[in-house]
Each structure stands twice: as C-alpha cells, then as structure tokens.
Amino acid sequence: MKNNSLALSVYQKIKTSILSLEYPPEAILQERVLADSLGVSRTPVREALHRLSQEGWLKIHARKNIQVRSVSVEDLKEVFQVRRTLETAMLNLIFNAKLHRQAADVMSEHISQMKDSMDNLYSFISSDQNFHSANFSVFGNVRFQKFWNAISEEMIWLGVMAMAAGKERFPRVLADHSVFCSAVRNGQRREAKKALLAHLDDTELILHKRMVAMDQALYDKKMS
C-alpha cells in the first residue's frame, strides 16, 4: 500500500509540473534527475513516467529518451470543438432542469477563488477550470462528467499556456466569467450562451497566437 501511495504521489507531482509548464512541451526528462529532485528511488519515478506515457503526456523514445508531448494547432482546434459541444449542451440541460441559480452560486464561489489565486498562475487556471466544471457537477450526469473530465487536465495545460505570457489577461477572464455567471443566474439562456462562446473564441485565438509565437521561438533557437 505504501509503495502504491508513493508511486501515486510521484505521478501527481510530475503531472502537475507538466500542467504548470515547469516541464514545458518537448522538455526532456531524466529518471535519475527526477528521482533526485523528488527524493525517491527510480522505481516509483519509472512507474509514474510509464503511466504518463500511457495517458499521452510523455513520449518515450529509444535509449529511454523521455520527452513531454508537444502541442499542435490541430490539438487546440479539437479541444475547443469538444469544449463548445459539451459546455453549450450542458448549459441547455441546466436551464431545462431549472438548476441555473444553483449553478451560478457554485460559479460565484470559483470566481472568488480565482481572485484569491491571482498571484499563482497554476492555481488561477485550476480554479478557472473548476468554474467551467460547475454546470457539470451541479447537473450530476456521471457519464457527461466523465466526458468532461477526459479533457479537463488538457484544458488546464492549455490555459496555463494562454496566460503564461503575463497577468494582463486575468481581469478579462474574471470579467468574462462574471458576465456569464450573471446571465445564468438571471435565467438568460441566450445571453449566457453568447457570453460562453465569446469567451471560448477569445481564449482559442489567444492560444493560437501563443502557439505560433512558441513555434517561432523554437525555430529561431534551432537556427541560431
């Protein structure tokens, strides 16, 4: 049991380092270095890396060359296609079930958490993701929740990328969330959907620009 607990702890720490961009896309990881930094033997590190590889976060090449996965424009496009489909469908279900005020109460709590987390990017984005999860948790459809959870961590990862250039976007995100939350609370289905889609469109555009800049920086580094 103790070994399983240690392996899970190591797995969670490495995954958090990936999601927070401490280990950015295409970064090379080494078992020995990870084991030393975490103060553990190589065995739980090896197990964690294998699990992360199975989940698609890492690529293990020949000679144990371990690399954090890259992210492409196509990845971005697919994630936001899924987000729009799931979030708008759940929004309609929340209104149909007359759970919109309850959902808005949960959203408000997460907005407060985001405001309290503005000095920590990863915590801010995690709270942001919890905000977007509010409708799913309130509605309570377990299967719908599984679909949402399947891309939840990837959305945190992309969210950190979108905000990593600076904190100037924080107020805009909070404002977008407040507009959406208010529309949901007031039963304004059309306005809520409009606010949600505008927010997602804006986030996708910023991420696209960020990825182009990252690709250019990587190209310049290779050419120098």
C-alpha angles and dihedrals in degrees: 000000000000092000091049090050091050092048090050091049092051091047092051093047094051092045091050089051089054095046092047091049093242079127101035126201112297093013114150116235128197126204094220095049092047092048092050094047092049095042095236139110122267094255099076089040091053091049091049093049091050091052092047089050091053089051091052099248095112136037117212111204132183117306091024093290101168118196134178110242119261124234125228137195087250090056089052093049093050095047093052092046088057092044094053092048096047099039097047092045091050091046090058091048091051091053093044090052091046090236094125097108091049090049091049090054090055091046091053090055091053092048088056090050090051091052089051091050101053092114092058117056097197093049090047093052092044089054089046089056090049088054091055089046093056097093091049095050093045095048091050103209101152095200093048088050091054091055090049094047090051091071099025097098092045089054091052089051093050091043092057089050091052093052100034094093092067147316096261090101094056095086091048092053092048091049092050091050093048092052092049093045092050092050091050092048092050093049093246099149098174094046091047093052091047092051092047095050093045089053093049092046091051093048093049092050092051091048091049091053090046092052092049089052091048091050091050092049091050091049092049090050092052092048096048 
